[in-house]
Amino acid sequence: MNEKTYRFHFYQNRKIYFAISIVVLVVGILASIIIGPKLDIQFAGGSMILYSVEGGQADAAGIETAIVDSIGRDCEVTISQDITTGGEQVNVSFAGNQAMTPEEQTQVTEALQSAYPDLGFELLSSSSVEASMGARFFQKCLVCFAITAVFLLVYIALRFRKIGGLAAGVTAVIALMHDVLIAFCVFVIFGLDVDDVFIAVILTILGYSLNATIVVYDRVRENRRKLGPKVGYDEILNLSMNQTLSRTVLTSLCTFLALVVVFIVALIFNIDTVVSFALPMMAGVAAGCFSSQFIAPNLFGMWQIHKRNKLDAAKRKA
C-alpha cells in the first residue's frame, strides 16, 4: 500500500499521544487528591431541605449564617432558579450521620423567615440519607460500572473477533476508563458534587466514547479485509484513523458546541444541576474524541503487532 493514501502517521506518533494523556491524567489525579472529592449526601449521608423563595433574592452566605446561629449545625446553601416558574430555590444541605429532626426543620424555616421577613420561604421537600446507606449505594454504582465494562469487553471481543477481538475489547475499555477519570477529575477540581448527575455523566460518556471507538475499529476491520494479511497493522491503522479523523472531530465538535450553549444558558439562569452535567460532559467529549481516535487504536495496533512478532519469531525457531 502506498503511504500517500493517508496524510497523518498516527501510529508512528503514538508516544506523543500517550504522553499527552499521561500528563493530563497525572495532573488531574494529583489535583483531585489535593482537593478531594465532594460527595453529595446521596453518597456521604446527611440531610437536605429545599425551599422556594418569593418576593426577592436570597443570599446564600446570609442563609448559612442564620441557620448556623439557629440550630448550631454547619450547612451548605446553594441557590438556583426554577426555569418553570422563574422563582428562586434554596437548597440547604447538612452533611453527617445525624438526621434532621422535625423540630430542627421547623427552627430552620423560622430562622429563614426571621432573617428575611420580606421573602416567602415555602418548603418543597426534605430528605435524609444515612452515611452507611450512601456508602453502600456508591459501592453498588462502582460494581455496576465494573459489570458494564465486562459486558462491553465481551461485546467488542465478539464483534471484532476476526481482527483480534480481545485486543479490541481491552483497549476500548482502557480508553473508556481514561475518559471517565478525566470527567471525575473535572468534578473534583471544579468543586462539583459527586451525586446522581455524576452517574449520568459517566454513563453518557461511556456510550458516546464507545461509539466513536467502534467506528474506528469498523474501518480497521474493513481495511483489513480489503488489503489482506500481508499489509502491516501500522499501515492499516494509519489509513483507518485518517479515514475516520474528520468524522470523529466534526461529531465531537458539534456535540461540544451544543454543550457549551447548554452550559452558558445554565450559568445565566443559575441551574446548578445542568452546570454540573454540561461542564464535565464537555471535558468528557473532548477526552472521548482524543481517546477513540489516538489512544485505543494505537494500543490495539501495538497489541496486534506484538502478537504478530511473537508468531513470526516462533516460526523462525521452528
ChimeraX attribute file (.defattr): number of C-alpha atoms within 10 A of each C-alpha:
attribute: neighborCount
match mode: 1-to-1
recipient: residues
	/A:1	11
	/A:2	6
	/A:3	11
	/A:4	8
	/A:5	12
	/A:6	16
	/A:7	12
	/A:8	15
	/A:9	16
	/A:10	24
	/A:11	24
	/A:12	12
	/A:13	12
	/A:14	17
	/A:15	13
	/A:16	13
	/A:17	17
	/A:18	15
	/A:19	11
	/A:20	12
	/A:21	20
	/A:22	13
	/A:23	11
	/A:24	12
	/A:25	17
	/A:26	12
	/A:27	13
	/A:28	20
	/A:29	20
	/A:30	12
	/A:31	15
	/A:32	19
	/A:33	13
	/A:34	11
	/A:35	13
	/A:36	14
	/A:37	18
	/A:38	17
	/A:39	18
	/A:40	18
	/A:41	25
	/A:42	23
	/A:43	22
	/A:44	23
	/A:45	23
	/A:46	22
	/A:47	22
	/A:48	23
	/A:49	20
	/A:50	20
	/A:51	19
	/A:52	20
	/A:53	19
	/A:54	16
	/A:55	12
	/A:56	11
	/A:57	14
	/A:58	18
	/A:59	12
	/A:60	16
	/A:61	11
	/A:62	13
	/A:63	22
	/A:64	19
	/A:65	16
	/A:66	20
	/A:67	24
	/A:68	14
	/A:69	13
	/A:70	16
	/A:71	14
	/A:72	10
	/A:73	12
	/A:74	14
	/A:75	17
	/A:76	15
	/A:77	19
	/A:78	17
	/A:79	21
	/A:80	19
	/A:81	19
	/A:82	14
	/A:83	12
	/A:84	6
	/A:85	7
	/A:86	11
	/A:87	15
	/A:88	22
	/A:89	23
	/A:90	23
	/A:91	20
	/A:92	21
	/A:93	21
	/A:94	21
	/A:95	22
	/A:96	16
	/A:97	16
	/A:98	14
	/A:99	17
	/A:100	17
	/A:101	11
	/A:102	9
	/A:103	9
	/A:104	15
	/A:105	16
	/A:106	10
	/A:107	15
	/A:108	21
	/A:109	18
	/A:110	17
	/A:111	20
	/A:112	21
	/A:113	16
	/A:114	12
	/A:115	15
	/A:116	18
	/A:117	12
	/A:118	12
	/A:119	17
	/A:120	15
	/A:121	22
	/A:122	15
	/A:123	15
	/A:124	12
	/A:125	11
	/A:126	15
	/A:127	14
	/A:128	21
	/A:129	21
	/A:130	19
	/A:131	19
	/A:132	13
	/A:133	14
	/A:134	19
	/A:135	16
	/A:136	13
	/A:137	15
	/A:138	18
	/A:139	13
	/A:140	12
	/A:141	13
	/A:142	13
	/A:143	12
	/A:144	12
	/A:145	16
	/A:146	12
	/A:147	12
	/A:148	15
	/A:149	20
	/A:150	14
	/A:151	13
	/A:152	18
	/A:153	22
	/A:154	16
	/A:155	15
	/A:156	22
	/A:157	20
	/A:158	15
	/A:159	18
	/A:160	19
	/A:161	15
	/A:162	11
	/A:163	18
	/A:164	18
	/A:165	19
	/A:166	20
	/A:167	22
	/A:168	28
	/A:169	27
	/A:170	21
	/A:171	24
	/A:172	29
	/A:173	22
	/A:174	17
	/A:175	26
	/A:176	26
	/A:177	16
	/A:178	20
	/A:179	28
	/A:180	23
	/A:181	17
	/A:182	24
	/A:183	24
	/A:184	22
	/A:185	25
	/A:186	23
	/A:187	21
	/A:188	23
	/A:189	18
	/A:190	15
	/A:191	16
	/A:192	23
	/A:193	19
	/A:194	20
	/A:195	18
	/A:196	14
	/A:197	17
	/A:198	20
	/A:199	16
	/A:200	13
	/A:201	21
	/A:202	24
	/A:203	14
	/A:204	15
	/A:205	24
	/A:206	23
	/A:207	12
	/A:208	18
	/A:209	27
	/A:210	20
	/A:211	14
	/A:212	22
	/A:213	28
	/A:214	20
	/A:215	17
	/A:216	24
	/A:217	27
	/A:218	16
	/A:219	18
	/A:220	24
	/A:221	18
	/A:222	15
	/A:223	17
	/A:224	20
	/A:225	12
	/A:226	9
	/A:227	12
	/A:228	11
	/A:229	9
	/A:230	8
	/A:231	12
	/A:232	16
	/A:233	21
	/A:234	18
	/A:235	21
	/A:236	23
	/A:237	25
	/A:238	23
	/A:239	24
	/A:240	25
	/A:241	28
	/A:242	19
	/A:243	17
	/A:244	19
	/A:245	16
	/A:246	11
	/A:247	14
	/A:248	20
	/A:249	16
	/A:250	12
	/A:251	14
	/A:252	22
	/A:253	16
	/A:254	11
	/A:255	15
	/A:256	19
	/A:257	12
	/A:258	13
	/A:259	20
	/A:260	16
	/A:261	12
	/A:262	17
	/A:263	22
	/A:264	15
	/A:265	14
	/A:266	21
	/A:267	14
	/A:268	10
	/A:269	14
	/A:270	19
	/A:271	18
	/A:272	18
	/A:273	16
	/A:274	16
	/A:275	20
	/A:276	23
	/A:277	23
	/A:278	23
	/A:279	21
	/A:280	25
	/A:281	27
	/A:282	24
	/A:283	20
	/A:284	29
	/A:285	23
	/A:286	19
	/A:287	24
	/A:288	31
	/A:289	24
	/A:290	23
	/A:291	28
	/A:292	28
	/A:293	27
	/A:294	23
	/A:295	25
	/A:296	27
	/A:297	29
	/A:298	27
	/A:299	21
	/A:300	23
	/A:301	22
	/A:302	17
	/A:303	17
	/A:304	19
	/A:305	15
	/A:306	12
	/A:307	13
	/A:308	14
	/A:309	11
	/A:310	12
	/A:311	12
	/A:312	12
	/A:313	11
	/A:314	10
	/A:315	9
	/A:316	8
	/A:317	7
	/A:318	6
